[in-house]
């Protein structure tokens, strides 16, 4: 594993490249967009709320007046919105160099269902990611150096996928639904890489996680965790939490580091329990590497979303 203390200064020139980042109006998604825009990339902020996306674009341009930033309405919890957003990108016929699947949710205390009948955490964190990636992938396949980066979490290690109850109808807890969806992110990443390789595609698939970052992702946590994540507790929690800009570096490294390869996973170093620190290549759980489960999740995702990929079919 590389131990290079990778920073935003290591990001190569991104001029001439287009990056689509979901959930880019806040937190680590915003910071990734800001970094790439400052290095010359054309950045598409794919966000659920247009006004928040527009504000994020304004803030990026205020700091970097030459930044080329556009917005795209995308609610990954809605398959209709996913299809509309993908069609808008396809209509523009603009090649995509980088797709960063960052948007996600910790989920609700009580089980909720989307308009498509899917459990909301699974729909937002995995099904929408699977569908959106598949619908725009043909804009990436012939682009040399193109990458799909999917953001997972340390929580994936607590995750379990019950294929007889993927929608948590029999048993639901917020934490288990979230952890399972983050495990699904990694299984998707690795299965996508296998299929890309089998197809001889120019595109590769990688994953990243932010460690533990101080973002508004904790807004639905209990009051104690919200306090510990806030600025007043920084002296107590500095060793286990870092700022969004630091948390974004894992996904950025996975997206642009010339040494990164398909199927790799980036996050803070093991020496800090992967909580904080500059991103390095890290290992995910044994469960995430279960090839049989990866294939089964892929087929179930195709069935649930109605999206098939323009890639070689694999036996699994």
Secondary structure as UniProt FT lines:
FT   HELIX           8..10
FT   TURN            15..16
FT   STRAND          18..22
FT   TURN            23..25
FT   HELIX           27..38
FT   TURN            39..40
FT   STRAND          42..47
FT   HELIX           50..63
FT   TURN            65..66
FT   STRAND          68..73
FT   TURN            76..77
FT   HELIX           79..92
FT   STRAND          98..101
FT   TURN            115..116
FT   HELIX           120..122
FT   HELIX           123..127
FT   HELIX           128..136
FT   HELIX           137..139
FT   TURN            140..142
FT   TURN            144..145
FT   STRAND          147..151
FT   HELIX           154..158
FT   TURN            163..164
FT   TURN            166..167
FT   HELIX           174..199
FT   STRAND          204..208
FT   STRAND          213..214
FT   HELIX           216..220
FT   HELIX           223..228
FT   HELIX           231..233
FT   HELIX           234..237
FT   TURN            238..240
FT   STRAND          242..243
FT   HELIX           244..247
FT   HELIX           249..256
FT   TURN            258..259
FT   TURN            262..263
FT   STRAND          265..268
FT   HELIX           270..272
FT   TURN            273..275
FT   STRAND          279..281
FT   HELIX           287..289
FT   HELIX           291..305
//
